[in-house]
Amino acid sequence: MPLIRNDFKNITKEFEAELNQFNKEFDEIIQSDVHLLKYILKYIFKNKGKQLRPLFIILSSGLCGKINDKTYKVAALIEILHTATLIHDDIIDEAELRRGVFSVNALWKNKAAVLVGDYLLVRGLLVALDNEYFDLLNIVAQAIRMMSEGELLQIQKARTWNIDEDIYYEIIKKKTASLFAVSFQVGAYSADADEDTQKQLFETGMKIGMAFQIKDDLLDFNGKKIGKAKLNDLKEQKLTLPIIYAFNNSTFFEKKKYLSYIKSMKKEKLTQTINWIENKGGFDYAENKMKEYAKLALQELENFSDNKYKKGIIETINFLVNRSY
């Protein structure tokens, strides 16, 4: 049975004190004396979303040892970098909404949005430098590199309409799952876990991130996601797993027909495309792949001792694959 919105609140309630401490650290770090920047940052963080990455950092730190001041600083760094990438993504996608409200670029135009994104990117990296977390800089830099490569690969393939399942996985691995993976890794890092443990949790986070993105792609067709219009991916001509599967199991003429439907961006044509994807089994296939990645992540966790942090990770994974928003 799918989890409802309150179930996620019940998960986070167990770690309310830790999340409050994180938010206190986060708010202190992003302060600025520049009035416009201060105003825009206040607007951005008025609605902080689910804060999945800080939560996973806290949980993975607790899984490996003791949550400490380093954990909160590292969590703030990752959340700041994540926010910077969202701002830049909205500019690239020309998105007008983010989490149900106007995006930064919609209100302050691209110039201000780029500068705010750049500010947050640098501010996040300065957290590592100011606290002499030099090992962390390499971890974070690798994540930023992967995310940039994933975005560019998606743009490249969208232009040529040349994408297969393996390329799709490569795109979401770099663009989305990499930051989930790093969140688990740096959580372990903050608790002084050894490199093998960090690597194992990196892989756990990667699998969770893959499942998360496939679910996100499915929600674009039939979910109730806040701040993202239904069929947004189709309208932006992004080929996600359900569409790729349908294409791979269609005749040449079917592919040509529905590709023209997608490019037309007409509502009735998009509706017909959705029916075609469903009839070809695209949604069921993507759902099963998502569950496979979630199952692999849960298997990775079997090597860790049972405690409330492990329980929190498992419950959050279950929420992510069953959510409707």
C-alpha positions as CSV (number, residue, x, y, z in Angstrom):
1,M,0.0,0.0,0.0
2,P,1.5,3.4,-1.0
3,L,2.7,5.6,1.9
4,I,1.0,8.9,2.4
5,R,2.6,12.3,3.0
6,N,2.3,11.9,6.8
7,D,4.4,8.7,6.8
8,F,7.5,10.7,5.8
9,K,6.8,13.2,8.6
10,N,6.7,10.2,11.0
11,I,10.1,9.0,9.7
12,T,11.7,12.4,10.1
13,K,10.1,13.0,13.5
14,E,12.4,10.4,15.0
15,F,15.3,12.6,14.0
16,E,13.8,16.0,14.6
17,A,16.5,17.1,17.0
18,E,19.2,16.3,14.5
19,L,17.4,17.9,11.6
20,N,16.8,21.0,13.7
21,Q,20.5,21.2,14.5
22,F,21.3,20.8,10.8
23,N,18.9,23.7,9.9
24,K,20.5,25.9,12.5
25,E,24.0,25.2,11.1
26,F,22.6,25.7,7.5
27,D,21.0,29.0,8.3
28,E,24.1,30.4,9.8
29,I,26.3,29.4,6.8
30,I,24.2,31.0,4.1
31,Q,23.9,34.4,5.8
32,S,25.0,37.4,3.6
33,D,25.2,41.2,4.0
34,V,24.2,41.8,0.4
35,H,20.5,42.8,0.6
36,L,19.4,41.4,-2.7
37,L,21.2,38.1,-2.1
38,K,19.8,37.9,1.4
39,Y,16.3,38.5,0.1
40,I,16.6,35.8,-2.7
41,L,18.1,33.3,-0.3
42,K,15.3,33.8,2.2
43,Y,12.8,33.2,-0.6
44,I,14.6,30.1,-1.8
45,F,14.8,28.5,1.6
46,K,11.3,29.4,2.8
47,N,10.2,26.1,1.4
48,K,13.1,23.6,2.1
49,G,11.5,20.5,0.6
50,K,12.0,17.0,2.0
51,Q,15.7,17.6,2.7
52,L,16.5,14.0,1.7
53,R,20.2,14.5,1.3
54,P,20.8,16.0,4.8
55,L,18.6,13.3,6.3
56,F,20.6,10.6,4.6
57,I,23.9,12.2,5.8
58,I,22.6,12.2,9.3
59,L,21.4,8.6,9.1
60,S,24.5,7.3,7.5
61,S,26.6,9.0,10.1
62,G,24.6,7.5,12.9
63,L,24.8,4.1,11.2
64,C,28.6,4.3,11.2
65,G,29.2,5.9,14.6
66,K,28.4,9.1,16.4
67,I,26.6,12.2,14.8
68,N,28.8,15.2,15.5
69,D,29.4,18.9,14.5
70,K,31.2,17.7,11.4
71,T,28.1,15.8,10.3
72,Y,26.0,19.0,10.4
73,K,28.6,21.0,8.6
74,V,28.9,18.4,5.9
75,A,25.1,18.1,5.6
76,A,24.9,21.9,5.1
77,L,27.6,21.8,2.4
78,I,25.8,19.1,0.4
79,E,22.4,20.8,0.7
80,I,23.9,24.2,-0.4
81,L,25.5,22.5,-3.4
82,H,22.2,20.7,-4.2
83,T,20.3,24.0,-4.1
84,A,22.9,25.6,-6.4
85,T,22.4,22.8,-9.0
86,L,18.6,23.2,-8.8
87,I,18.8,26.9,-9.5
88,H,21.1,26.2,-12.5
89,D,18.8,23.4,-13.7
90,D,15.8,25.8,-13.7
91,I,17.7,28.2,-15.9
92,I,18.7,25.4,-18.3
93,D,15.1,24.1,-18.4
94,E,13.6,27.6,-18.5
95,A,11.4,26.3,-15.6
96,E,9.0,28.8,-14.0
97,L,8.2,26.7,-11.0
98,R,10.2,25.0,-8.2
99,R,8.4,23.2,-5.4
100,G,5.1,24.9,-6.3
101,V,6.4,28.5,-6.3
102,F,8.1,30.7,-8.9
103,S,11.7,29.8,-9.6
104,V,14.5,32.2,-9.0
105,N,15.0,32.8,-12.7
106,A,11.2,33.4,-13.2
107,L,11.3,36.2,-10.6
108,W,14.8,37.7,-10.9
109,K,15.7,36.6,-14.4
110,N,18.7,34.5,-15.5
111,K,21.5,36.9,-14.6
112,A,20.6,37.0,-10.9
113,A,19.8,33.3,-10.9
114,V,23.2,32.3,-12.3
115,L,25.0,34.5,-9.8
116,V,23.0,33.2,-6.8
117,G,23.7,29.6,-8.0
118,D,27.4,30.4,-8.3
119,Y,27.4,32.0,-4.9
120,L,25.9,28.9,-3.3
121,L,28.3,26.7,-5.1
122,V,31.3,28.6,-3.8
123,R,29.8,29.0,-0.3
124,G,29.4,25.3,-0.1
125,L,33.0,24.6,-1.0
126,L,34.2,27.2,1.5
127,V,32.6,25.2,4.2
128,A,35.1,22.4,3.5
129,L,38.0,24.9,3.2
130,D,37.1,26.9,6.3
131,N,37.0,23.7,8.4
132,E,40.0,22.0,6.7
133,Y,37.9,19.1,5.4
134,F,40.4,18.7,2.5
135,D,39.5,15.1,1.7
136,L,35.9,16.2,1.4
137,L,36.7,18.6,-1.4
138,N,37.8,15.8,-3.7
139,I,34.6,13.9,-2.9
140,V,32.4,16.9,-3.6
141,A,34.3,18.0,-6.7
142,Q,33.9,14.5,-8.2
143,A,30.1,14.7,-7.6
144,I,29.9,18.1,-9.3
145,R,31.8,16.8,-12.2
146,M,29.5,13.9,-12.6
147,M,26.4,16.0,-12.3
148,S,27.6,18.4,-15.0
149,E,28.5,15.5,-17.3
150,G,25.1,14.0,-16.8
151,E,23.3,17.2,-17.7
152,L,25.4,17.7,-20.8
153,L,24.9,14.1,-21.9
154,Q,21.2,14.5,-21.6
155,I,21.3,17.7,-23.7
156,Q,23.4,16.0,-26.3
157,K,21.1,13.0,-26.6
158,A,18.0,15.1,-26.6
159,R,19.2,16.9,-29.6
160,T,19.9,13.7,-31.6
161,W,17.1,11.6,-30.2
162,N,19.7,8.9,-29.9
163,I,19.3,7.3,-26.5
164,D,19.1,3.7,-25.3
165,E,18.6,2.2,-21.9
166,D,22.3,2.1,-20.9
167,I,22.7,5.8,-21.8
168,Y,19.6,6.6,-19.8
169,Y,21.1,4.9,-16.7
170,E,24.4,6.7,-17.3
171,I,22.6,10.1,-17.4
172,I,20.6,9.6,-14.2
173,K,23.5,8.0,-12.4
174,K,25.6,11.1,-13.0
175,K,22.9,13.8,-12.9
176,T,20.9,12.6,-9.9
177,A,22.1,9.4,-8.2
178,S,25.7,10.7,-7.7
179,L,24.6,13.3,-5.1
180,F,22.7,10.6,-3.2
181,A,25.8,8.4,-3.3
182,V,28.0,11.2,-2.0
183,S,25.5,12.0,0.8
184,F,25.9,8.5,2.2
185,Q,29.6,8.6,1.7
186,V,30.2,11.9,3.5
187,G,27.9,10.9,6.3
188,A,30.1,7.9,6.9
189,Y,33.2,10.2,6.4
190,S,31.9,12.6,9.1
191,A,31.7,9.7,11.6
192,D,35.3,8.7,10.7
193,A,34.3,5.4,9.0
194,D,37.0,3.6,7.1
195,E,37.3,3.9,3.3
196,D,35.7,0.5,2.6
197,T,32.6,1.5,4.6
198,Q,32.5,4.8,2.8
199,K,32.6,3.0,-0.5
200,Q,29.9,0.6,0.4
201,L,27.6,3.4,1.5
202,F,28.4,5.3,-1.6
203,E,27.1,2.3,-3.6
204,T,24.0,2.1,-1.4
205,G,23.3,5.8,-2.0
206,M,23.8,5.4,-5.8
207,K,21.2,2.6,-5.9
208,I,18.7,4.7,-3.9
209,G,19.3,7.6,-6.2
210,M,18.7,5.5,-9.3
211,A,15.4,4.3,-7.8
212,F,14.5,7.9,-6.8
213,Q,15.0,9.2,-10.3
214,I,13.1,6.4,-12.1
215,K,10.2,7.0,-9.7
216,D,10.4,10.8,-10.5
217,D,10.2,9.9,-14.2
218,L,7.1,7.8,-13.6
219,L,5.5,10.6,-11.5
220,D,5.8,12.9,-14.4
221,F,3.1,10.8,-16.1
222,N,0.7,10.0,-13.3
223,G,1.9,11.6,-10.0
224,K,0.9,14.5,-7.9
225,K,4.3,16.1,-7.7
226,I,4.4,19.6,-6.3
227,G,5.8,22.3,-8.5
228,K,6.2,20.2,-11.7
229,A,3.6,20.2,-14.4
230,K,2.4,16.7,-15.5
231,L,4.1,15.6,-18.7
232,N,6.9,18.1,-18.1
233,D,9.5,15.6,-19.3
234,L,7.6,14.9,-22.5
235,K,7.0,18.6,-23.2
236,E,10.8,19.1,-22.8
237,Q,11.4,16.1,-25.0
238,K,13.4,14.2,-22.4
239,L,13.4,10.5,-23.2
240,T,12.9,8.7,-19.9
241,L,12.8,5.0,-19.2
242,P,9.1,4.3,-19.9
243,I,9.4,6.0,-23.3
244,I,12.8,4.3,-24.1
245,Y,11.3,0.9,-23.4
246,A,8.3,1.6,-25.6
247,F,10.5,2.7,-28.4
248,N,12.7,-0.4,-28.1
249,N,9.6,-2.6,-28.4
250,S,8.0,-0.9,-31.3
251,T,8.2,-1.1,-35.1
252,F,10.1,1.5,-37.1
253,F,6.8,3.1,-38.2
254,E,5.5,3.3,-34.6
255,K,8.7,4.9,-33.4
256,K,8.4,7.5,-36.2
257,K,4.8,8.2,-35.5
258,Y,5.1,8.7,-31.7
259,L,8.3,10.6,-32.0
260,S,6.4,13.1,-34.2
261,Y,3.7,13.2,-31.6
262,I,6.1,14.1,-28.8
263,K,7.8,16.8,-31.0
264,S,4.4,18.3,-31.8
265,M,3.7,19.0,-28.1
266,K,0.0,18.9,-28.8
267,K,-2.1,17.8,-25.8
268,E,-4.1,15.2,-27.7
269,K,-1.0,13.7,-29.3
270,L,0.8,13.5,-25.9
271,T,-2.3,11.7,-24.5
272,Q,-2.1,9.2,-27.3
273,T,1.6,8.8,-26.6
274,I,1.0,8.0,-23.0
275,N,-1.6,5.3,-23.9
276,W,1.0,3.8,-26.4
277,I,3.7,3.7,-23.6
278,E,1.3,2.0,-21.3
279,N,0.2,-0.6,-23.9
280,K,3.8,-1.4,-24.6
281,G,4.5,-2.0,-20.9
282,G,6.8,1.0,-20.4
283,F,5.4,2.0,-17.1
284,D,5.4,-1.5,-15.7
285,Y,9.0,-2.0,-16.9
286,A,10.2,1.2,-15.3
287,E,8.3,0.4,-12.0
288,N,10.1,-3.0,-11.9
289,K,13.5,-1.5,-12.5
290,M,12.9,1.0,-9.8
291,K,12.1,-1.8,-7.3
292,E,15.2,-3.7,-8.4
293,Y,17.4,-0.8,-7.5
294,A,15.6,-0.3,-4.2
295,K,16.0,-4.0,-3.4
296,L,19.7,-3.8,-4.1
297,A,20.1,-0.8,-1.8
298,L,18.3,-2.7,1.0
299,Q,20.6,-5.7,0.5
300,E,23.7,-3.4,0.9
301,L,22.3,-2.4,4.3
302,E,22.2,-6.0,5.6
303,N,25.9,-5.8,6.4
304,F,25.3,-3.1,9.0
305,S,24.1,-3.6,12.6
306,D,20.5,-2.8,13.4
307,N,19.8,0.5,15.0
308,K,17.4,3.4,14.6
309,Y,19.4,5.0,11.8
310,K,19.4,1.8,9.7
311,K,15.7,1.6,10.3
312,G,15.3,5.2,9.3
313,I,17.1,4.6,6.0
314,I,15.0,1.5,5.2
315,E,11.8,3.4,6.0
316,T,12.9,6.3,3.8
317,I,13.7,3.9,0.9
318,N,10.2,2.4,1.2
319,F,8.7,5.9,1.2
320,L,10.6,7.0,-1.9
321,V,9.5,4.1,-4.0
322,N,5.8,4.3,-2.9
323,R,5.4,8.1,-2.9
324,S,2.8,9.9,-5.1
325,Y,4.6,13.3,-5.1
